[in-house]
Amino acid sequence: MFDIYLKEMGFDERENSVLNTLVQHGEQSAAELSEKAGVPRSTLYLLLKSLLERGVVVEISDDAGSHYR
C-alpha cells in the first residue's frame, strides 16, 4: 500500500524499494541497504543522490562512515 503512494508521488520501483527498506529496517549503511533492497551498490548511490536531493532521505556521516535514514 505504501508503494502506491510513492508511485503516485513520482518515485520509481527502485526508489520505492530503497525507501521501503529504510522504513522497515531503519538507519543503514549503503552496503546494508543495497543488500536488503536488492539494488546493486553502484545503482544505489545514484538512487540515494536523487532521494537526498528530494529531501526524503538523510545522510549521517561519522567516523564509521555514512549511514542513511
N, CA, C and O of each residue as an XYZ file, in Angstrom:
276
protein
N       0.829     -1.195      0.000
C       0.000      0.000      0.000
C       0.869      1.253      0.000
O       0.554      2.223     -0.689
N       1.941      1.242      0.752
C       2.887      2.353      0.784
C       3.445      2.599     -0.617
O       3.681      3.743     -1.004
N       3.657      1.500     -1.388
C       4.185      1.605     -2.749
C       3.273      2.422     -3.652
O       3.751      3.172     -4.504
N       1.990      2.284     -3.475
C       1.030      3.012     -4.307
C       1.188      4.512     -4.106
O       1.183      5.271     -5.075
N       1.327      4.939     -2.870
C       1.503      6.366     -2.581
C       2.823      6.888     -3.136
O       2.887      7.987     -3.689
N       3.877      6.086     -2.983
C       5.177      6.508     -3.504
C       5.141      6.632     -5.018
O       5.707      7.570     -5.580
N       4.483      5.695     -5.678
C       4.361      5.760     -7.140
C       3.580      6.999     -7.559
O       3.956      7.677     -8.515
N       2.497      7.297     -6.849
C       1.706      8.492     -7.150
C       2.508      9.770     -6.948
O       2.240     10.792     -7.579
N       3.510      9.701     -6.047
C       4.347     10.870     -5.775
C       5.532     10.954     -6.737
O       6.340     11.877     -6.635
N       5.647     10.002     -7.672
C       6.668     10.068     -8.701
C       7.924      9.254     -8.459
O       8.900      9.408     -9.193
N       7.931      8.391     -7.452
C       9.090      7.547     -7.191
C       9.006      6.286     -8.042
O       7.932      5.701     -8.190
N      10.153      5.863     -8.606
C      10.133      4.645     -9.413
C      10.285      3.408     -8.517
O      10.419      3.525     -7.299
N      10.262      2.229     -9.138
C      10.283      0.979     -8.371
C      11.539      0.831     -7.513
O      11.461      0.377     -6.371
N      12.687      1.208     -8.054
C      13.937      1.064     -7.291
C      13.968      2.041     -6.122
O      14.421      1.694     -5.031
N      13.485      3.266     -6.347
C      13.402      4.230     -5.249
C      12.430      3.733     -4.190
O      12.688      3.871     -2.994
N      11.312      3.157     -4.622
C      10.341      2.577     -3.689
C      10.989      1.498     -2.831
O      10.771      1.435     -1.621
N      11.784      0.655     -3.471
C      12.452     -0.429     -2.752
C      13.397      0.117     -1.683
O      13.425     -0.382     -0.558
N      14.163      1.135     -2.036
C      15.098      1.750     -1.083
C      14.328      2.385      0.067
O      14.672      2.175      1.231
N      13.296      3.154     -0.242
C      12.519      3.824      0.805
C      11.814      2.824      1.716
O      11.816      2.987      2.936
N      11.219      1.804      1.138
C      10.554      0.772      1.946
C      11.549      0.068      2.858
O      11.236     -0.224      4.012
N      12.723     -0.202      2.356
C      13.753     -0.860      3.166
C      14.161      0.022      4.336
O      14.328     -0.468      5.453
N      14.323      1.313      4.092
C      14.684      2.226      5.176
C      13.567      2.328      6.216
O      13.840      2.400      7.414
N      12.329      2.336      5.770
C      11.202      2.408      6.705
C      11.143      1.139      7.551
O      10.923      1.206      8.760
N      11.336     -0.003      6.926
C      11.226     -1.279      7.628
C      12.409     -1.565      8.551
O      12.236     -2.138      9.626
N      13.622     -1.163      8.129
C      14.828     -1.564      8.859
C      15.565     -0.412      9.530
O      16.527     -0.646     10.262
N      15.141      0.814      9.299
C      15.796      1.956      9.931
C      17.124      2.315      9.285
O      17.428      1.895      8.168
N      17.898      3.095     10.006
C      19.177      3.615      9.523
C      20.121      2.489      9.114
O      20.277      1.500      9.831
N      20.759      2.656      7.932
C      21.629      1.620      7.400
C      22.778      2.210      6.597
O      22.696      3.334      6.101
N      23.846      1.438      6.479
C      24.939      1.807      5.586
C      24.509      1.490      4.152
O      23.506      0.812      3.929
N      25.270      1.982      3.200
C      24.962      1.700      1.790
C      25.051      0.204      1.507
O      24.237     -0.335      0.757
N      26.030     -0.466      2.099
C      26.179     -1.906      1.875
C      24.961     -2.674      2.385
O      24.438     -3.552      1.698
N      24.516     -2.337      3.592
C      23.338     -2.996      4.165
C      22.102     -2.699      3.328
O      21.310     -3.592      3.028
N      21.951     -1.451      2.961
C      20.779     -1.029      2.192
C      20.752     -1.694      0.824
O      19.696     -2.129      0.365
N      21.898     -1.774      0.178
C      21.995     -2.421     -1.122
C      21.542     -3.875     -1.049
O      20.773     -4.345     -1.887
N      22.029     -4.568     -0.041
C      21.681     -5.981      0.112
C      20.195     -6.171      0.414
O      19.531     -6.993     -0.219
N      19.680     -5.423      1.368
C      18.288     -5.594      1.787
C      17.289     -5.111      0.741
O      16.203     -5.676      0.614
N      17.649     -4.066     -0.013
C      16.740     -3.531     -1.033
C      16.867     -4.279     -2.353
O      16.021     -4.136     -3.235
N      17.935     -5.087     -2.492
C      18.126     -5.827     -3.732
C      18.538     -4.940     -4.889
O      18.165     -5.189     -6.036
N      19.309     -3.902     -4.588
C      19.753     -2.947     -5.603
C      21.281     -2.957     -5.607
O      21.899     -2.836     -4.550
N      21.905     -3.099     -6.795
C      23.367     -3.051     -6.836
C      23.892     -1.748     -6.225
O      23.276     -0.694     -6.379
N      25.020     -1.827     -5.540
C      25.527     -0.668     -4.814
C      25.802      0.512     -5.751
O      25.550      1.659     -5.380
N      26.313      0.251     -6.954
C      26.577      1.351     -7.892
C      25.287      2.079     -8.251
O      25.278      3.304     -8.370
N      24.213      1.342     -8.423
C      22.904      1.943     -8.707
C      22.362      2.630     -7.464
O      21.748      3.694     -7.551
N      22.589      2.024     -6.313
C      22.087      2.584     -5.056
C      22.593      4.004     -4.837
O      21.831      4.875     -4.417
N      23.869      4.245     -5.117
C      24.416      5.584     -4.900
C      23.709      6.619     -5.778
O      23.491      7.749     -5.341
N      23.354      6.253     -6.994
C      22.603      7.170     -7.862
C      21.200      7.424     -7.299
O      20.706      8.551     -7.313
N      20.576      6.360     -6.808
C      19.242      6.496     -6.212
C      19.300      7.350     -4.950
O      18.449      8.214     -4.739
N      20.306      7.105     -4.113
C      20.443      7.885     -2.880
C      20.664      9.360     -3.182
O      20.119     10.224     -2.496
N      21.456      9.650     -4.200
C      21.684     11.048     -4.574
C      20.351     11.722     -4.921
O      20.080     12.835     -4.470
N      19.538     11.055     -5.709
C      18.231     11.596     -6.085
C      17.322     11.752     -4.863
O      16.650     12.772     -4.713
N      17.303     10.746     -3.998
C      16.446     10.793     -2.809
C      16.922     11.852     -1.817
O      16.108     12.489     -1.149
N      18.236     12.041     -1.720
C      18.781     13.102     -0.865
C      18.387     14.477     -1.401
O      17.988     15.357     -0.638
N      18.502     14.655     -2.718
C      18.134     15.932     -3.336
C      16.648     16.240     -3.153
O      16.259     17.403     -3.042
N      15.831     15.202     -3.123
C      14.381     15.380     -2.946
C      14.000     15.544     -1.479
O      12.850     15.842     -1.157
N      14.962     15.349     -0.604
C      14.726     15.568      0.819
C      13.994     14.458      1.538
O      13.448     14.683      2.619
N      13.967     13.252      0.963
C      13.247     12.152      1.607
C      14.179     11.169      2.323
O      13.723     10.282      3.045
N      15.485     11.339      2.115
C      16.494     10.529      2.796
C      17.510     11.486      3.395
O      17.800     12.542      2.831
N      18.045     11.101      4.547
C      19.055     11.902      5.234
C      20.334     11.070      5.317
O      20.288      9.874      5.606
N      21.478     11.715      5.060
C      22.772     11.049      5.192
C      23.419     11.487      6.496
O      23.500     12.679      6.794
N      23.879     10.510      7.268
C      24.563     10.776      8.526
C      25.987     10.261      8.372
O      26.198      9.067      8.160
N      26.962     11.156      8.478
C      28.368     10.766      8.346
C      29.066     10.902      9.682
O      28.892     11.889     10.397
N      29.862      9.889     10.009
C      30.678      9.934     11.218
C      31.953      9.139     10.960
O      32.248      8.792      9.817
N      32.699      8.856     12.004
C      33.959      8.124     11.844
C      33.763      6.729     11.249
O      34.666      6.183     10.615
N      32.600      6.171     11.456
C      32.309      4.810     10.938
C      31.878      4.847      9.472
O      31.745      3.792      8.852
N      31.657      6.025      8.907
C      31.216      6.148      7.520
C      29.848      6.790      7.434
O      29.380      7.427      8.378
N      29.215      6.613      6.287
C      27.895      7.196      6.060
C      26.799      6.184      6.286
O      26.939      5.008      5.949
N      25.712      6.647      6.857
C      24.500      5.872      7.033
C      23.338      6.701      6.516
O      23.410      7.929      6.450
N      22.280      6.018      6.156
C      21.124      6.696      5.559
C      19.867      6.336      6.336
O      19.696      5.216      6.817
N      18.997      7.331      6.436
C      17.672      7.087      7.042
C      16.658      7.975      6.395
O      15.481      7.931      6.753
